[in-house]
Amino acid sequence: MFILRDLLSPLQSHFSETTLGKERASLFAYTLLSIIVPFTSSISSNLWRSLETLFGINIKRKRFYTFMASTKLPWQGLWKTTWNLVDNPETDDRLLIALDDFINPKVGKKIFGCNSVLYDLPETRQSGQRGRPRKYGQRLGSATEMAKCIRHEAAEYQVTLYGKQRTVLAHERIVMLKSLKCKVRVVWVFRKTQWIALFSTDLSLSVTQMIEFYGARWKIESGFKELKQDIGSQKSQCRNAHSVTNHLNFCMMASTLTWIYADRLKADPERRHKVKGRASFAFSDVRRIITEAALNPDFNHVCPKPSNSPINPLIAVLLRMVA
């Protein structure tokens, strides 16, 4: 309950201290909770019903739709505050950003900088040697050609991938790329019948870090699933451009706050739906805990509602059983 208060209060501070501003701040917070609570999909009409049914907030439909289409919601400041709510965002003392780049191809033979010919580092220049120093060493071949030659030199590494401790077979080498005109660390990861080559211009990264950072890209796909299907951003039921933008921002912020909430828990939530080989909790487990806190009768004291209507106790009990 108090974690929710600590997350929502800084966001509500972006609204004015007038009566209307306080009402909009409260409505903003409870709209976020209506999206997080796994009651139904987050289309606008369902959010309006959730506010009334779950939280006892009496607001006319037209007024709620006007709020959802508002052009004055301070999203820039709200997102800046949300970022500041993240405790220790660094990974190994660096900020790790995973991008889903759809402009550059990620498969095939046209990946920029990754299918070029690899060159060895230039030889050390001898004292008194005439001419300009060489920028590139001996031609080594492509990543595919080298993979066939260095497989027998691969060593085992212990890495954490997809929630498990795994043993992988990998080999690294620092080479030169004419396409990038700089040194590049290449890590070949070998499987039974396949292999992949990871490229990085950051030469300080270890083999283990490069493999684990690459594996973190899967969080992009799971994040899309949570945002589109679990949270329900793909169905906005909006016709106004501002409504669509606001709905997407609401859904993204609700998803972000859910994981920030999970990070502040003292103990990991218990996984409700057990999966063999997985000990980590799921996104739905965190939403269930937030639901219990938000529907607590005392929550109204730490996060006042724009209406004093009581929560329907029957609906609250049924929701706890379903969540």
Residue, then its C-alpha position, 0 to 999 in steps of 0.5 A: m500500500f505504501i509502495l503504491r503511495d510512494l509511486l503515485s504521489p510524485l506523479q500527482s504532484h505535477f497537477s495544480e493545487t486547485t480543486l480541479g487540479k487535485e481532482r485530475a491528479s486523483l483521477f490520473a492515479y486511479t486510471l493507472l490503477s484501473i489499467i494495472v488491476p486485471f479486471t478487464s481489458s483497458i479500453s476506455s469504456n472498461l476503464w470508466r466501468s472499473l473506476e466506478t465498480l472497483f474504486g467507487i468513483n462516480i464520474k460521468r462517461k463524457r467527463f471521463y472521455t474528455f479527461m482521456a482526450s485532454t491535451k494538457l496532461p504533463w506527460q513529459g514531466l510525468w515520464k521524467t519523474t517515473w524515470n527518477l523512481v527507478d532505483n539503481p537503473e545501471t547494470d554493471d555500472r552502465l545504463l543498458i538500453a535495448l532497442d528494437d530496431f526495425i529500420n536495419p535488418k537483423v537477419g540475413k546477409k545485409i546487417f550493417g557492419c556484421n557481414s563485412v570482411l574481418y581484418d586482423l589488428p595491424e602489426t606493430r610498427q618497427s622503429g625507423q620503418r618508412g611509410r604510413p602506418r597500416k590501419y588494417g592487418q591481414r585479411l581474416g575472412s567473414a564471420t562465417e568463414m572464421a566460425k568454421c576455423i575457430r570452433h575448436e578453440a572455443a571455451e566454456y563460459q557460465v552465463t545467466l540467460y533467460g532466468k537460468q545459469r547456462t554453460v555456453l561454448a564461445h570464442e572471442r577475438i578483437v578485429m578491425l572492420k573497414s565498415l566501422k573503421c575501428k576495433v571490434r570485439v567479436v564473440w562467436v557463440f556455438r550451439k550444436t548445429q548453429w552459431i551466432a556472432l556478437f559484435s561490439t565496439d566497446l572493447s571493455l565488455s567481457v564475453t559473459q557480459m556480451i552474451e548476457f546483454y544480448g540475451a536481455r533483448w528478449k525482454i523487448e518481446s516480453g515487454f511488448k506482450e505485457l503492454k499489448q496483451d496483458i495491459g491491453s494497449q492494442k485496443s484503445q477504443c479511441r477515435n481522437a488522436h490525443s485520446v490514442t496518445n494518452h491511452l498509450n502513455f497510460c498503458m506504458m506508464a502502468s506497465t513501467l510502474t508495475w515493474i518498479y513496484a516489483d523492484r521495491l518489494k522486499a521478497d520476490p512474489e510467489r509464482r501463482h502458475k507454476v512452470k517447470g524449470r522457472a523459479s522467477f515470478a511473472f508480470s501477472d504475479v506483481r499485478r495481483i499484489i498491486t490489486e490487493a493493495a489498491l483494493n484495501p479499504d485503507f488505501n483511500h486514506v493514503c491516496p484519496k479518491p475524487s469521490n467518497s463513494p465506497i468500494n463495492p465489497l462483493i466486487a473486491v472479494l470476487l476480484r481477489m479470487v480471480a486475480 
